[in-house]
Each structure stands twice: as C-alpha cells, then as structure tokens.
Amino acid sequence: MALRVLHLDQTEDARTLGGLLDRLRSQSAGSGELAESVAQIIETVRTGGDEAVAEYMRKWTDPAFSADRIRVTANELAAAEAALDPKIKEALAQAIENVRAYQQHVMPTEPAPVEIDGATLGMKFTPIRRAGLAVPGGTAAYPSTVVMTAVPAQVAGVEDLVVACPPPTGGGRDVSPLVLGVCSMLKIEEVYRIGGAQAMAALAHGTETIKAVDFIAGPGNAFVQQAKRQLFGVVGIDGFYGPSEVVVLADASADPAMLASDLLAQAEHDPGCCFLVSDDRAVIDAINEQVEQQLPQRTRRDAITAALNDWSAAVCCASMTEAIEVANTIACEHVTLATADPQATLAQMNHGGAYFLGDQSPVASGDYYAGPSHCLPTGTTARFTSGISVYTFLKRSSVEGYPDGMPGKAIDRIDALAQAEGLDAHAASVRARRKDGSR
C-alpha cells in the first residue's frame, strides 16, 4: 500500500486534492448529522447530569458503567503512579521536564507601561482559573497528551486542572494506568473516567460530581471537537484539534526511509492523514517504495492502510515554489521540511501547527518529548489558530490610567468623537475630568 500520486497539472487530480481538503475542513463544520447528534448529547447532559453522562458511557464505552465511577479516586491515582514501570516513569519525568523548560522559556512577560498622550498604558496577563483537559482513551492510551496539556497550563498558573479520559471502548478495562500515573506525577487531583461529547458537556455545564470549568483544551475525535465548538461561549476552547495529520515537503536531498517512517507514524493514528509534497516524482516514488517496505513491519497495519487509502495523497508539483504553496494550502498540523535548506523553506511557510526541520527531526519527537505541545490545529485550521502553549491558558487585559489627570486636548478630542457617534454620556464623562471644572 502506497500513497496515491496526484499531479496538479491534471484537472482530475487537482479536483481529488480539493476533495480531500474539503473532507478535512468538514470535520469542524457546525452543521450536519454529527452536529445535530452532539447538540442533543450536550442538552441531555446539561439537564440530566451524572446519570446522563453514565448512560452515554454505557452506550458507547462500557455497558457496565455507573455514575459512581465517574471520578477516579485519590487512592487509584496514587496506586497507578506506584505501579509505573521505572523506565516509563523516568521517560515521562524527562518529558515533563523538557516541556516545562520550553513553556517557561516562551512564557510572556508583561510589557513595560508606555505613556501616550497623558495615559499610562500596559497589559496584564491572568491565568485561566479552572481548565478541563480532554485526553483521548477510547482506542489507545495517551499519557503524553496529559503532559502536553497540563504542563503548559501549570506553567501559565492555572489553579485547578481537571482531566477527562475514558476507559477503552468495549468495557472490561479501566482508564489507562499510564494516564492515571502521569496525572499523579503532575499532582492533578481531579480526574474523571469519561470521554466523548458527554464529557465536554459535563465539563462545561457541570454535574452533581463535576464542577464546571472555565476552559476546555485538548485533542479528540470529531464528536469531542464538535462539542467543544458548540460549547464555546459557555466555556473557552483552545481550537480544533482533531485526527492527526502530517505534510512532508521533500526535495532530492531527503532520506526516503526517514520520511516514510514519519508518514507511517502519523498514519497509525485511527484515523490519520498524510500528505507528501514534492517537485520531483523520483523523490515521491522512492518514499512510496519505502512506505511499502516498512508497512508490513508495523503492528497497526490496518489503521495505516485505511489512512493511506482514505485520507492521504502524494502531490507532485511543477516547482518547489508550487510545492510550498500546496503545503501552505493544506495548513497541516505537523509539517516536515525535508529540503536542502529547511530554514530557508521555513521562511516561506505561513500555515502549520508545528514545523520539523530536516529529515533528522521526527514528528514523534514533538509527540512525546522535545518540549512544544503536540496538541495542534487540524482540519486546515492552522490557517488561523495555533497549538497549545502557555499562551492558551493566559488571558490578556489592557491596563489604562491617567496618573496626572486627562490632558485638555485629549478631553476635547474624545468629546468630539463621542458627540459624532451620538453618545452624549460618553462625552460628558470625559468633560467631567476637566481640571478647570468646566463641563
């Protein structure tokens, strides 16, 4: 199984690429059957509380689920951490340290005040008070997602962190002990064994067991992301972080084996999405050959095959300029720049959740360990939004003061502007500040 190859100078191939991108964009659409189903779930949980959440968990995850299982106990968290394999715990600890160091490095500081026309102007950063973190768990365990969402929030200063992670679909097992163990390592005390749209509704509206949050962050399937979209306004949200994606931009300098491994790594998500973009058909063929050689060695072959067949393509362009334009159009979650001069290529990129420079920089390093969060915009939303970082959990407020009173000229100008808009009370409020007492 290899990537289909599309040539943009062929009308039908260009139409096929457009169709793939339309499918990606449709995942975040606010209408359709999915949106209607999610709206019903949200309303049912809003009015039904714990028991409504439990009913949805019985329907889709565990037929034996009950409301008294919604919250994970402190003893269960501690036991999970104690049971962690020492090698895994050491790797998690180092990943936490790396992410914390990076997030502290990019943490913004309040700018020094500036004086403009008599006013002292500044900016204040305030962390979100209470944030809910969505951690996938239906088909795989993602302790890395706990790290990549919780650590940036902690560095930002969020006081209350709440994790929602479901048990595996089908019942019979509990939430991954890896997830519970890393929650304990990070001193997160509120963990709920729920997922899907019902979990997002419970976090936003609250239930008998769950206190409502102010903000929801984290990745998830189409139901989770649609629920976040519909709940925006009741709570804040980070962005649309759906099924995993990668675009590999390659020229003749790239190592085909390395890049094939990156494509397969993202394709093994269920679902995953891969694009290979190049101005050289020989490069595409060499990478595709490696994909076919490496695929039989992977354990998640079925998921990879489905991703390559249904959601992916190689795009052959007339020039590297066109290839860069295509990569920007895809606006992908992960962007690998496997070119002779990746820094020069980066300067021409406008849309990407995270960039990986050169064929020696695997996307998996960002998924687990390097430091930046792996929670990134999908469905072409990298055109207008960003991945999770400390910035996600900080509110910005402007600060304004006139320590020596308002200058007369400023009063006159504001008075004129307010009168022009017909807002007499606004005008009167500044005239009241005249030092000579005139109104």
PALOMAR-635595 format. One record per residue (C-alpha): residue number from 1; x, y negated, z negated; residue in one letter. Coordinates in steps of 0.001 Angstrom, whole numbers. Layout:
+-----+---------+---------+---------+----+
|   i |      c1 |      c2 |      c3 | aa |
+-----+---------+---------+---------+----+
| NUM |       X |       Y |       Z |  A |
...
+-----+---------+---------+---------+----+
This chain:
+-----+---------+---------+---------+----+
|   i |      c1 |      c2 |      c3 | aa |
+-----+---------+---------+---------+----+
|   1 |       0 |       0 |       0 |  M |
|   2 |    1468 |   -3359 |    1066 |  A |
|   3 |     231 |   -6919 |    1344 |  L |
|   4 |   -1755 |   -7733 |    4469 |  R |
|   5 |     150 |  -10249 |    6577 |  V |
|   6 |   -1627 |  -13388 |    7770 |  L |
|   7 |    -283 |  -15717 |   10474 |  H |
|   8 |   -1647 |  -19222 |   10092 |  L |
|   9 |   -1412 |  -19890 |   13830 |  D |
|  10 |   -4105 |  -17260 |   14312 |  Q |
|  11 |   -7624 |  -18542 |   13707 |  T |
|  12 |   -8989 |  -15373 |   12121 |  E |
|  13 |   -6026 |  -15088 |    9737 |  D |
|  14 |   -6387 |  -18717 |    8682 |  A |
|  15 |  -10069 |  -18049 |    8034 |  R |
|  16 |   -9171 |  -14983 |    5926 |  T |
|  17 |   -6820 |  -17037 |    3757 |  L |
|  18 |   -9532 |  -19656 |    3320 |  G |
|  19 |  -11937 |  -16939 |    2223 |  G |
|  20 |   -9501 |  -15651 |    -406 |  L |
|  21 |   -9081 |  -19153 |   -1817 |  L |
|  22 |  -12839 |  -19679 |   -1835 |  D |
|  23 |  -13209 |  -16484 |   -3882 |  R |
|  24 |  -10666 |  -17758 |   -6376 |  L |
|  25 |  -12434 |  -21116 |   -6694 |  R |
|  26 |  -15831 |  -19452 |   -7078 |  S |
|  27 |  -14759 |  -17846 |  -10345 |  Q |
|  28 |  -15027 |  -21211 |  -12069 |  S |
|  29 |  -18275 |  -22237 |  -10347 |  A |
|  30 |  -21075 |  -23438 |  -12582 |  G |
|  31 |  -23920 |  -21697 |  -10751 |  S |
|  32 |  -24895 |  -18235 |   -9583 |  G |
|  33 |  -25816 |  -14975 |  -11307 |  E |
|  34 |  -22761 |  -14993 |  -13577 |  L |
|  35 |  -23524 |  -18497 |  -14799 |  A |
|  36 |  -27148 |  -17588 |  -15463 |  E |
|  37 |  -26180 |  -14468 |  -17406 |  S |
|  38 |  -23690 |  -16407 |  -19520 |  V |
|  39 |  -26233 |  -19146 |  -20255 |  A |
|  40 |  -28619 |  -16500 |  -21600 |  Q |
|  41 |  -25897 |  -14988 |  -23792 |  I |
|  42 |  -24986 |  -18375 |  -25221 |  I |
|  43 |  -28580 |  -19212 |  -26097 |  E |
|  44 |  -29193 |  -15795 |  -27644 |  T |
|  45 |  -26123 |  -16114 |  -29865 |  V |
|  46 |  -26949 |  -19710 |  -30758 |  R |
|  47 |  -30327 |  -18663 |  -32116 |  T |
|  48 |  -29552 |  -15099 |  -33205 |  G |
|  49 |  -26198 |  -15479 |  -34959 |  G |
|  50 |  -24268 |  -12443 |  -36174 |  D |
|  51 |  -26822 |   -9862 |  -35127 |  E |
|  52 |  -26994 |  -11223 |  -31575 |  A |
|  53 |  -23194 |  -11037 |  -31339 |  V |
|  54 |  -23266 |   -7469 |  -32663 |  A |
|  55 |  -25920 |   -6452 |  -30151 |  E |
|  56 |  -23814 |   -7680 |  -27235 |  Y |
|  57 |  -20770 |   -5913 |  -28675 |  M |
|  58 |  -22810 |   -2683 |  -28846 |  R |
|  59 |  -23927 |   -3169 |  -25271 |  K |
|  60 |  -20546 |   -3790 |  -23674 |  W |
|  61 |  -17797 |   -2709 |  -26050 |  T |
|  62 |  -18647 |    -334 |  -28894 |  D |
|  63 |  -22052 |    1384 |  -29210 |  P |
|  64 |  -21474 |    1712 |  -32984 |  A |
|  65 |  -20590 |   -1947 |  -33602 |  F |
|  66 |  -22343 |   -3641 |  -36534 |  S |
|  67 |  -22436 |   -7212 |  -37800 |  A |
|  68 |  -20424 |   -6370 |  -40911 |  D |
|  69 |  -17470 |   -5511 |  -38659 |  R |
|  70 |  -17230 |   -8966 |  -37068 |  I |
|  71 |  -14480 |  -10247 |  -39379 |  R |
|  72 |  -11150 |   -8482 |  -39811 |  V |
|  73 |  -10223 |   -8313 |  -43499 |  T |
|  74 |   -7029 |   -9631 |  -45064 |  A |
|  75 |   -6045 |   -6086 |  -46017 |  N |
|  76 |   -6437 |   -4924 |  -42421 |  E |
|  77 |   -4206 |   -7756 |  -41188 |  L |
|  78 |   -1509 |   -7030 |  -43760 |  A |
|  79 |   -1614 |   -3303 |  -43037 |  A |
|  80 |   -1236 |   -3922 |  -39316 |  A |
|  81 |    1862 |   -6047 |  -39842 |  E |
|  82 |    3367 |   -3462 |  -42205 |  A |
|  83 |    2823 |    -755 |  -39583 |  A |
|  84 |    4528 |   -2596 |  -36737 |  L |
|  85 |    7405 |    -776 |  -35127 |  D |
|  86 |   10567 |   -2625 |  -36295 |  P |
|  87 |   11801 |   -3043 |  -32735 |  K |
|  88 |    8486 |   -4529 |  -31617 |  I |
|  89 |    8314 |   -6773 |  -34678 |  K |
|  90 |   11827 |   -8083 |  -34027 |  E |
|  91 |   10929 |   -8840 |  -30392 |  A |
|  92 |    7734 |  -10612 |  -31478 |  L |
|  93 |    9646 |  -12619 |  -34083 |  A |
|  94 |   12155 |  -13786 |  -31483 |  Q |
|  95 |    9385 |  -14637 |  -29026 |  A |
|  96 |    7675 |  -16688 |  -31749 |  I |
|  97 |   10959 |  -18474 |  -32463 |  E |
|  98 |   11524 |  -19236 |  -28768 |  N |
|  99 |    8005 |  -20558 |  -28231 |  V |
| 100 |    8163 |  -22641 |  -31402 |  R |
| 101 |   11526 |  -24145 |  -30395 |  A |
| 102 |   10245 |  -25062 |  -26926 |  Y |
| 103 |    6992 |  -26536 |  -28216 |  Q |
| 104 |    8845 |  -28582 |  -30838 |  Q |
| 105 |   11134 |  -29827 |  -28078 |  H |
| 106 |    8222 |  -31084 |  -25950 |  V |
| 107 |    6149 |  -32375 |  -28895 |  M |
| 108 |    5300 |  -36008 |  -28080 |  P |
| 109 |    6133 |  -38814 |  -30477 |  T |
| 110 |    4015 |  -41899 |  -30934 |  E |
| 111 |    5443 |  -44735 |  -28833 |  P |
| 112 |    6652 |  -47898 |  -30497 |  A |
| 113 |    3985 |  -50626 |  -30533 |  P |
| 114 |    4064 |  -53142 |  -27723 |  V |
| 115 |    2923 |  -56765 |  -28024 |  E |
| 116 |     755 |  -58040 |  -25180 |  I |
| 117 |    -979 |  -61417 |  -25229 |  D |
| 118 |   -1058 |  -61582 |  -29023 |  G |
| 119 |   -2151 |  -57981 |  -29544 |  A |
| 120 |     -55 |  -55221 |  -31071 |  T |
| 121 |    -894 |  -52064 |  -29136 |  L |
| 122 |      33 |  -48473 |  -29825 |  G |
| 123 |   -1073 |  -44860 |  -29659 |  M |
| 124 |   -1870 |  -42305 |  -32353 |  K |
| 125 |   -1700 |  -38530 |  -31886 |  F |
| 126 |   -4042 |  -36472 |  -34047 |  T |
| 127 |   -4203 |  -32673 |  -34017 |  P |
| 128 |   -7484 |  -30899 |  -33457 |  I |
| 129 |   -8887 |  -29864 |  -36843 |  R |
| 130 |  -10182 |  -26352 |  -36104 |  R |
| 131 |   -9410 |  -24321 |  -32974 |  A |
| 132 |  -10609 |  -20945 |  -31720 |  G |
| 133 |   -8230 |  -18790 |  -29705 |  L |
| 134 |   -9553 |  -16310 |  -27140 |  A |
| 135 |   -7360 |  -13199 |  -26936 |  V |
| 136 |   -8311 |  -10549 |  -24339 |  P |
| 137 |   -8640 |   -6972 |  -25564 |  G |
| 138 |  -11119 |   -5000 |  -23502 |  G |
| 139 |   -8697 |   -3074 |  -21267 |  T |
| 140 |   -5250 |   -3853 |  -22727 |  A |
| 141 |   -3553 |   -5306 |  -25817 |  A |
| 142 |   -2075 |   -8797 |  -25600 |  Y |
| 143 |    -181 |   -9778 |  -28767 |  P |
| 144 |    1768 |  -12134 |  -26512 |  S |
| 145 |   -1401 |  -14192 |  -25999 |  T |
| 146 |   -1664 |  -14736 |  -29740 |  V |
| 147 |    1889 |  -16095 |  -29725 |  V |
| 148 |    1334 |  -18247 |  -26637 |  M |
| 149 |   -1815 |  -19885 |  -28006 |  T |
| 150 |   -1260 |  -20003 |  -31762 |  A |
| 151 |    2322 |  -21274 |  -31867 |  V |
| 152 |    1668 |  -24398 |  -29737 |  P |
| 153 |   -1376 |  -25108 |  -31925 |  A |
| 154 |     658 |  -24705 |  -35107 |  Q |
| 155 |    3401 |  -26997 |  -33816 |  V |
| 156 |     728 |  -29570 |  -32945 |  A |
| 157 |    -525 |  -29416 |  -36542 |  G |
| 158 |   -3872 |  -27635 |  -36160 |  V |
| 159 |   -5051 |  -26762 |  -39693 |  E |
| 160 |   -7497 |  -23942 |  -39003 |  D |
| 161 |   -6791 |  -21311 |  -36361 |  L |
| 162 |   -9384 |  -18682 |  -35526 |  V |
| 163 |   -8653 |  -15670 |  -33294 |  V |
| 164 |  -11346 |  -13744 |  -31423 |  A |
| 165 |  -10217 |  -10438 |  -29929 |  C |
| 166 |  -12463 |   -7473 |  -29064 |  P |
| 167 |  -11766 |   -3764 |  -29538 |  P |
| 168 |  -11138 |   -1757 |  -26354 |  P |
| 169 |  -14158 |   -1237 |  -24143 |  T |
| 170 |  -15897 |    2059 |  -24836 |  G |
| 171 |  -15552 |    2190 |  -28607 |  G |
| 172 |  -13715 |    4701 |  -30737 |  G |
| 173 |  -10755 |    2418 |  -31484 |  R |
| 174 |  -10267 |    -892 |  -33238 |  D |
| 175 |   -8631 |   -4143 |  -32183 |  V |
| 176 |   -5032 |   -3539 |  -31190 |  S |
| 177 |   -2817 |   -3272 |  -34293 |  P |
| 178 |    -229 |   -5240 |  -32314 |  L |
| 179 |   -2659 |   -8162 |  -32092 |  V |
| 180 |   -3602 |   -7898 |  -35753 |  L |
| 181 |      29 |   -7540 |  -36769 |  G |
| 182 |    1183 |  -10668 |  -34972 |  V |
| 183 |   -1776 |  -12600 |  -36405 |  C |
| 184 |    -489 |  -11634 |  -39839 |  S |
| 185 |    3060 |  -12632 |  -38895 |  M |
| 186 |    1729 |  -16066 |  -37907 |  L |
| 187 |    -306 |  -16391 |  -41143 |  K |
| 188 |   -3609 |  -16529 |  -39257 |  I |
| 189 |   -6281 |  -15520 |  -41751 |  E |
| 190 |   -9437 |  -15784 |  -39636 |  E |
| 191 |   -9590 |  -13009 |  -37058 |  V |
| 192 |  -12823 |  -11728 |  -35522 |  Y |
| 193 |  -13162 |   -8462 |  -33594 |  R |
| 194 |  -15424 |   -9907 |  -30918 |  I |
| 195 |  -14955 |  -10916 |  -27288 |  G |
| 196 |  -16717 |  -11939 |  -24111 |  G |
| 197 |  -19156 |  -14799 |  -23678 |  A |
| 198 |  -20757 |  -13870 |  -27001 |  Q |
| 199 |  -17505 |  -14603 |  -28829 |  A |
| 200 |  -17170 |  -18004 |  -27177 |  M |
| 201 |  -20766 |  -18850 |  -28125 |  A |
| 202 |  -20165 |  -17742 |  -31717 |  A |
| 203 |  -17020 |  -19870 |  -31984 |  L |
| 204 |  -18773 |  -22914 |  -30538 |  A |
| 205 |  -22090 |  -22741 |  -32386 |  H |
| 206 |  -21093 |  -20784 |  -35470 |  G |
| 207 |  -22904 |  -17828 |  -37042 |  T |
| 208 |  -23527 |  -16600 |  -40562 |  E |
| 209 |  -19968 |  -15251 |  -40612 |  T |
| 210 |  -18123 |  -17645 |  -38319 |  I |
| 211 |  -17735 |  -21354 |  -38987 |  K |
| 212 |  -17946 |  -23341 |  -35744 |  A |
| 213 |  -14702 |  -24609 |  -34209 |  V |
| 214 |  -13937 |  -27918 |  -32520 |  D |
| 215 |  -11969 |  -26494 |  -29610 |  F |
| 216 |  -11550 |  -23188 |  -27734 |  I |
| 217 |   -8359 |  -22196 |  -25962 |  A |
| 218 |   -7078 |  -19070 |  -24291 |  G |
| 219 |   -7455 |  -16786 |  -21273 |  P |
| 220 |  -10156 |  -14271 |  -20467 |  G |
| 221 |  -12298 |  -12720 |  -17793 |  N |
| 222 |  -14880 |  -14543 |  -15712 |  A |
| 223 |  -17511 |  -14272 |  -18489 |  F |
| 224 |  -15192 |  -15840 |  -21058 |  V |
| 225 |  -14138 |  -18670 |  -18766 |  Q |
| 226 |  -17716 |  -19339 |  -17645 |  Q |
| 227 |  -18812 |  -19501 |  -21277 |  A |
| 228 |  -16063 |  -21993 |  -22051 |  K |
| 229 |  -17205 |  -24100 |  -19113 |  R |
| 230 |  -20825 |  -24122 |  -20269 |  Q |
| 231 |  -19880 |  -24825 |  -23886 |  L |
| 232 |  -17738 |  -27843 |  -23016 |  F |
| 233 |  -19227 |  -30788 |  -24855 |  G |
| 234 |  -20279 |  -28653 |  -27794 |  V |
| 235 |  -16570 |  -27916 |  -28143 |  V |
| 236 |  -13456 |  -28956 |  -26278 |  G |
| 237 |  -11764 |  -26465 |  -23959 |  I |
| 238 |   -8271 |  -26092 |  -22536 |  D |
| 239 |   -9050 |  -25274 |  -18912 |  G |
| 240 |   -9946 |  -22368 |  -16633 |  F |
| 241 |   -7532 |  -19538 |  -17489 |  Y |
| 242 |   -8892 |  -16518 |  -15675 |  G |
| 243 |   -7411 |  -13429 |  -13969 |  P |
| 244 |   -3643 |  -13535 |  -13433 |  S |
| 245 |   -2133 |  -14927 |  -10209 |  E |
| 246 |    1275 |  -15424 |   -8610 |  V |
| 247 |    2533 |  -17023 |   -5426 |  V |
| 248 |    6062 |  -16138 |   -4338 |  V |
| 249 |    7637 |  -18635 |   -1964 |  L |
| 250 |   10619 |  -16910 |    -322 |  A |
| 251 |   13273 |  -17550 |    2297 |  D |
| 252 |   16035 |  -15338 |    3709 |  A |
| 253 |   18211 |  -15843 |     615 |  S |
| 254 |   15787 |  -13966 |   -1644 |  A |
| 255 |   16231 |  -10442 |   -3009 |  D |
| 256 |   13286 |   -8356 |   -1712 |  P |
| 257 |   13424 |   -5818 |   -4565 |  A |
| 258 |   13282 |   -8508 |   -7244 |  M |
| 259 |   10342 |  -10289 |   -5659 |  L |
| 260 |    8414 |   -7084 |   -5030 |  A |
| 261 |    8715 |   -6307 |   -8732 |  S |
| 262 |    7234 |   -9722 |   -9582 |  D |
| 263 |    4309 |   -9178 |   -7215 |  L |
| 264 |    3569 |   -5767 |   -8738 |  L |
| 265 |    3869 |   -7157 |  -12257 |  A |
| 266 |    1060 |   -9630 |  -11701 |  Q |
| 267 |    -989 |   -7204 |   -9610 |  A |
| 268 |   -1149 |   -4736 |  -12508 |  E |
| 269 |   -3460 |   -7085 |  -14393 |  H |
| 270 |   -7020 |   -5946 |  -13929 |  D |
| 271 |   -7706 |   -7852 |  -11767 |  P |
| 272 |   -4547 |   -9523 |  -10478 |  G |
| 273 |   -3883 |  -11708 |   -7459 |  C |
| 274 |    -679 |  -12063 |   -5412 |  C |
| 275 |     417 |  -14279 |   -2551 |  F |
| 276 |    3722 |  -14029 |    -717 |  L |
| 277 |    4513 |  -17069 |    1423 |  V |
| 278 |    7467 |  -17375 |    3803 |  S |
| 279 |    8555 |  -18857 |    7100 |  D |
| 280 |   10326 |  -15618 |    8010 |  D |
| 281 |    8413 |  -12447 |    8997 |  R |
| 282 |   11535 |  -10345 |    8351 |  A |
| 283 |   11530 |  -11535 |    4727 |  V |
| 284 |    7879 |  -10581 |    4330 |  I |
| 285 |    8476 |   -7152 |    5865 |  D |
| 286 |   11460 |   -6491 |    3574 |  A |
| 287 |    9490 |   -7420 |     468 |  I |
| 288 |    6478 |   -5376 |    1612 |  N |
| 289 |    8773 |   -2388 |    2115 |  E |
| 290 |    9947 |   -2751 |   -1473 |  Q |
| 291 |    6340 |   -3038 |   -2687 |  V |
| 292 |    5562 |     300 |   -1058 |  E |
| 293 |    8690 |    1918 |   -2526 |  Q |
| 294 |    8113 |     647 |   -6066 |  Q |
| 295 |    4346 |    1134 |   -6322 |  L |
| 296 |    4441 |    4921 |   -6890 |  P |
| 297 |    6679 |    4329 |   -9926 |  Q |
| 298 |    4132 |    2135 |  -11717 |  R |
| 299 |    1635 |    3575 |  -14195 |  T |
| 300 |   -1183 |    1121 |  -13365 |  R |
| 301 |   -1208 |    2037 |   -9681 |  R |
| 302 |   -4969 |    1901 |   -9308 |  D |
| 303 |   -5197 |   -1654 |  -10644 |  A |
| 304 |   -2241 |   -2735 |   -8496 |  I |
| 305 |   -3702 |   -1195 |   -5354 |  T |
| 306 |   -7053 |   -2895 |   -5929 |  A |
| 307 |   -5357 |   -6255 |   -6482 |  A |
| 308 |   -3214 |   -5964 |   -3361 |  L |
| 309 |   -6168 |   -4854 |   -1258 |  N |
| 310 |   -8893 |   -7189 |   -2512 |  D |
| 311 |   -7245 |  -10352 |   -3804 |  W |
| 312 |   -3834 |  -10700 |   -2171 |  S |
| 313 |   -2012 |  -11523 |    1058 |  A |
| 314 |    1323 |  -12414 |    2600 |  A |
| 315 |    1255 |  -15614 |    4633 |  V |
| 316 |    3715 |  -16144 |    7475 |  C |
| 317 |    4248 |  -19812 |    8286 |  C |
| 318 |    5866 |  -21662 |   11162 |  A |
| 319 |    8319 |  -23521 |    8873 |  S |
| 320 |    9325 |  -23850 |    5251 |  M |
| 321 |    7551 |  -27211 |    5197 |  T |
| 322 |    4317 |  -25443 |    6113 |  E |
| 323 |    5056 |  -22683 |    3596 |  A |
| 324 |    5421 |  -25239 |     805 |  I |
| 325 |    2160 |  -26849 |    1906 |  E |
| 326 |     420 |  -23461 |    1717 |  V |
| 327 |    1835 |  -22807 |   -1767 |  A |
| 328 |     565 |  -26195 |   -2910 |  N |
| 329 |   -2859 |  -25428 |   -1438 |  T |
| 330 |   -3057 |  -22136 |   -3339 |  I |
| 331 |   -2263 |  -24108 |   -6540 |  A |
| 332 |   -1369 |  -20929 |   -8339 |  C |
| 333 |    -965 |  -20013 |  -11990 |  E |
| 334 |    2612 |  -18725 |  -11516 |  H |
| 335 |    4851 |  -19991 |   -8705 |  V |
| 336 |    8177 |  -18303 |   -7945 |  T |
| 337 |   10516 |  -20444 |   -5844 |  L |
| 338 |   12862 |  -17868 |   -4355 |  A |
| 339 |   14691 |  -20192 |   -1978 |  T |
| 340 |   18319 |  -21076 |   -1421 |  A |
| 341 |   17853 |  -24325 |   -3354 |  D |
| 342 |   14931 |  -23849 |   -5770 |  P |
| 343 |   15443 |  -27247 |   -7391 |  Q |
| 344 |   15023 |  -28968 |   -4031 |  A |
| 345 |   11927 |  -26852 |   -3375 |  T |
| 346 |   10547 |  -27728 |   -6816 |  L |
| 347 |   10766 |  -31422 |   -5914 |  A |
| 348 |    8297 |  -30744 |   -3086 |  Q |
| 349 |    5808 |  -28800 |   -5211 |  M |
| 350 |    2717 |  -30590 |   -6540 |  N |
| 351 |     444 |  -27824 |   -7812 |  H |
| 352 |    1460 |  -24936 |  -10045 |  G |
| 353 |     815 |  -23784 |  -13593 |  G |
| 354 |    4421 |  -22673 |  -14166 |  A |
| 355 |    7432 |  -22590 |  -11861 |  Y |
| 356 |   10119 |  -19889 |  -11877 |  F |
| 357 |   13339 |  -20932 |  -10190 |  L |
| 358 |   15111 |  -18335 |   -8079 |  G |
| 359 |   14756 |  -14579 |   -7739 |  D |
| 360 |   16578 |  -14013 |  -11057 |  Q |
| 361 |   13750 |  -15661 |  -13029 |  S |
| 362 |   10979 |  -13082 |  -13515 |  P |
| 363 |    7469 |  -14255 |  -14267 |  V |
| 364 |    7390 |  -11693 |  -17094 |  A |
| 365 |    9929 |  -13813 |  -18986 |  S |
| 366 |    7285 |  -16523 |  -19193 |  G |
| 367 |    4602 |  -13995 |  -20038 |  D |
| 368 |    6357 |  -12834 |  -23171 |  Y |
| 369 |    9420 |  -14627 |  -24318 |  Y |
| 370 |   11083 |  -17661 |  -22761 |  A |
| 371 |    9184 |  -20423 |  -24573 |  G |
| 372 |    6496 |  -22114 |  -22438 |  P |
| 373 |    2997 |  -20692 |  -22918 |  S |
| 374 |    1748 |  -18057 |  -20495 |  H |
| 375 |   -1800 |  -19465 |  -20712 |  C |
| 376 |   -2037 |  -21286 |  -17392 |  L |
| 377 |   -4657 |  -22619 |  -14966 |  P |
| 378 |   -6069 |  -20180 |  -12403 |  T |
| 379 |   -8538 |  -20258 |   -9529 |  G |
| 380 |   -6675 |  -23172 |   -7830 |  T |
| 381 |   -7349 |  -25387 |  -10882 |  T |
| 382 |   -3631 |  -26160 |  -11159 |  A |
| 383 |   -4563 |  -28958 |   -8761 |  R |
| 384 |   -5889 |  -30953 |  -11707 |  F |
| 385 |   -5091 |  -29295 |  -15012 |  T |
| 386 |   -2188 |  -27830 |  -16978 |  S |
| 387 |   -1257 |  -24856 |  -19112 |  G |
| 388 |   -1398 |  -24644 |  -22899 |  I |
| 389 |    1202 |  -26566 |  -24883 |  S |
| 390 |    1255 |  -28769 |  -27965 |  V |
| 391 |    -431 |  -31405 |  -25785 |  Y |
| 392 |   -3501 |  -29149 |  -25534 |  T |
| 393 |   -4155 |  -29448 |  -29261 |  F |
| 394 |   -3459 |  -33175 |  -29673 |  L |
| 395 |   -5957 |  -35994 |  -29304 |  K |
| 396 |   -4722 |  -39408 |  -28190 |  R |
| 397 |   -6202 |  -42542 |  -29703 |  S |
| 398 |   -5262 |  -46083 |  -28776 |  S |
| 399 |   -4435 |  -48499 |  -31599 |  V |
| 400 |   -5073 |  -52239 |  -31292 |  E |
| 401 |   -4573 |  -55121 |  -33675 |  G |
| 402 |   -4178 |  -58910 |  -33731 |  Y |
| 403 |   -1958 |  -59467 |  -36789 |  P |
| 404 |   -1847 |  -63244 |  -36266 |  D |
| 405 |   -5399 |  -63609 |  -35005 |  G |
| 406 |   -6555 |  -63794 |  -31406 |  M |
| 407 |   -4924 |  -66457 |  -29200 |  P |
| 408 |   -7330 |  -69050 |  -27876 |  G |
| 409 |   -6584 |  -68201 |  -24246 |  K |
| 410 |   -7421 |  -64520 |  -24862 |  A |
| 411 |  -10708 |  -65535 |  -26510 |  I |
| 412 |  -11602 |  -67763 |  -23570 |  D |
| 413 |  -10903 |  -65051 |  -21016 |  R |
| 414 |  -12762 |  -62311 |  -22862 |  I |
| 415 |  -15654 |  -64731 |  -23417 |  D |
| 416 |  -15792 |  -65383 |  -19665 |  A |
| 417 |  -15655 |  -61689 |  -18745 |  L |
| 418 |  -18336 |  -60708 |  -21266 |  A |
| 419 |  -20639 |  -63514 |  -20108 |  Q |
| 420 |  -20099 |  -62404 |  -16494 |  A |
| 421 |  -21343 |  -58933 |  -17451 |  E |
| 422 |  -24313 |  -60389 |  -19306 |  G |
| 423 |  -23129 |  -59143 |  -22715 |  L |
| 424 |  -23626 |  -62198 |  -24879 |  D |
| 425 |  -22982 |  -60386 |  -28176 |  A |
| 426 |  -19586 |  -59277 |  -26920 |  H |
| 427 |  -18751 |  -62874 |  -26066 |  A |
| 428 |  -19962 |  -64120 |  -29454 |  A |
| 429 |  -17874 |  -61503 |  -31270 |  S |
| 430 |  -14633 |  -62895 |  -29815 |  V |
| 431 |  -15669 |  -66559 |  -30193 |  R |
| 432 |  -16160 |  -65845 |  -33893 |  A |
| 433 |  -12399 |  -65327 |  -34100 |  R |
| 434 |  -11508 |  -68899 |  -33100 |  R |
| 435 |   -9111 |  -70334 |  -35625 |  K |
| 436 |  -10639 |  -73796 |  -35395 |  D |
| 437 |  -14026 |  -72386 |  -36355 |  G |
| 438 |  -15715 |  -73390 |  -33077 |  S |
| 439 |  -18151 |  -70923 |  -31545 |  R |
+-----+---------+---------+---------+----+
